Amino acid sequence: MKKTLKLISIFVIIALVIFAAGEYAICGIFYSMEGQGFIEHQLLMFSAFTGDMFIALGLFLLLAFVNKRSDWFLNEWERKDIVIHLLYSTLIAFYFEAHALHTGRWGYNDGMPLVFGTSIGLVPVLFLILLIPLIFYLTKKIYEFKYDD
C-alpha cells in the first residue's frame, strides 16, 4: 500500500504540472474564450488541468485494476494497456470536448484542426493520448530514482 500511495502521489503531482503547462500553452493558440474576465479564465484553466489530472488518474486506476497491481507501468506496457489507454483517452477527450462545445464553456478559434468528420478539436484528443504516457514515464523515472534500490 505504501508503494501505491507513493506512485499515485508522484503521478498526481507530475500530471498537475504537465497538464497545467499544456493547457496554458494550447489555450491561447487553439481556443476562443471571448467575454471571460481574468478570474473566470483562471478558474476555467484550473478546472481544465485538474480535470485532466483526474482523467489520467482514472486511467491509472483502471489499468491498475486490469493488471491487478498499481505498479504495472514500471515494466513494459502490454498491448492491452496501450489499447485501453488509446480507447479511454480518445473517448474521454471526445466526450468532454463535445460537452464543453455544446454548453458553450469554450470554443475553438480558426487555428484548431478538427478530427476528420467531426466538430471535435484534434489537439485536445492528441493532448491526452500523448501526455498521459509521458506522465506514466516520468512517474516511473522519478520513482526508480527516488525509491528503487
C-alpha positions in Angstrom: 0.0 0.0 0.0 2.9 2.3 0.8 4.3 1.8 -2.7 0.9 2.5 -4.3 0.5 5.8 -2.4 4.0 6.9 -3.5 3.2 6.0 -7.1 -0.1 7.8 -7.0 1.4 10.9 -5.3 4.2 11.2 -7.8 1.7 10.6 -10.7 -0.7 13.3 -9.5 1.9 15.9 -8.9 3.5 15.3 -12.4 0.1 15.2 -14.0 -0.9 18.6 -12.5 2.4 20.2 -13.6 2.3 18.7 -17.1 -1.4 19.4 -17.7 -1.2 22.9 -16.3 1.7 23.8 -18.6 0.0 22.1 -21.5 -3.4 23.7 -21.0 -1.9 27.2 -20.7 0.3 26.5 -23.8 -2.5 25.4 -26.1 -5.3 27.6 -24.8 -4.3 30.8 -26.3 -3.4 29.2 -29.7 -6.4 27.0 -30.3 -9.3 28.1 -28.1 -11.6 31.1 -28.2 -12.8 32.2 -24.7 -14.3 35.6 -25.5 -16.0 37.6 -22.9 -14.2 36.0 -20.0 -12.6 38.0 -17.3 -9.2 37.2 -15.8 -10.6 35.3 -12.7 -13.2 33.4 -14.8 -10.4 32.4 -17.2 -8.1 31.2 -14.4 -10.9 29.2 -12.9 -11.7 27.6 -16.2 -8.0 26.8 -16.6 -7.8 25.3 -13.1 -10.8 23.3 -13.9 -9.3 22.1 -17.1 -5.9 20.9 -15.8 -7.3 19.4 -12.6 -10.0 17.6 -14.8 -7.2 16.3 -17.0 -5.3 15.1 -13.9 -8.5 13.2 -12.7 -8.9 11.7 -16.2 -5.3 10.5 -16.1 -5.7 9.2 -12.5 -8.8 7.3 -13.7 -6.7 5.6 -16.3 -4.1 4.8 -13.7 -6.7 3.2 -11.5 -8.4 1.3 -14.4 -5.1 -0.1 -15.6 -4.0 -1.0 -12.0 -7.3 -2.9 -11.7 -6.9 -4.7 -15.1 -3.2 -5.6 -14.3 -4.0 -6.4 -10.7 -1.2 -4.2 -9.4 -0.6 -0.5 -9.1 3.0 -0.6 -10.3 2.2 -2.3 -13.6 3.8 0.6 -15.6 7.2 0.1 -14.0 7.6 -2.7 -16.6 6.9 -2.6 -20.3 3.3 -1.8 -21.4 1.5 -4.7 -22.8 -0.7 -4.5 -25.9 -3.9 -4.4 -23.8 -2.5 -1.4 -21.8 -1.9 0.5 -25.0 -5.4 -0.3 -26.4 -7.1 0.6 -23.2 -5.2 3.9 -23.0 -6.0 4.8 -26.6 -9.7 4.0 -26.3 -10.1 5.6 -22.9 -8.2 8.8 -23.8 -10.0 9.2 -27.1 -13.4 8.6 -25.8 -12.9 10.8 -22.7 -11.5 13.6 -24.9 -14.4 13.4 -27.3 -16.9 13.4 -24.5 -15.5 16.5 -22.7 -14.9 18.4 -25.8 -18.4 17.7 -27.2 -19.9 18.6 -23.9 -18.0 21.9 -23.5 -18.7 22.9 -27.0 -22.4 22.1 -26.6 -22.7 24.0 -23.4 -20.6 27.0 -24.6 -18.0 26.5 -22.0 -15.4 27.2 -24.7 -15.0 27.3 -28.4 -12.3 26.8 -31.0 -10.6 29.5 -33.0 -9.6 29.1 -36.6 -6.3 27.6 -35.8 -7.8 24.4 -34.2 -7.6 21.4 -36.6 -10.6 19.2 -36.3 -10.9 15.4 -36.2 -12.0 14.5 -39.7 -15.8 14.4 -40.0 -16.4 15.9 -36.5 -16.6 19.2 -34.8 -14.1 18.0 -32.1 -10.6 19.5 -32.0 -7.7 17.2 -32.8 -5.4 19.0 -30.3 -7.2 18.0 -27.1 -7.5 14.4 -28.3 -3.8 14.2 -29.0 -3.1 16.1 -25.8 -4.4 13.2 -23.7 -3.1 10.5 -26.0 0.4 11.8 -25.8 0.7 13.4 -22.4 -0.7 10.5 -20.3 2.0 8.1 -21.3 4.6 10.9 -20.7 3.2 11.2 -17.1 3.5 7.5 -16.6 7.1 7.5 -17.9 8.1 10.4 -15.7 6.4 8.8 -12.7 8.4 5.6 -13.4 11.7 7.5 -13.7 11.2 9.6 -10.6 10.1 6.5 -8.6 13.1 4.5 -9.8 15.4 7.4 -9.0 14.0 8.1 -5.6 12.8 4.7 -4.2 14.3 1.8 -6.2 17.2 0.0 -4.6 
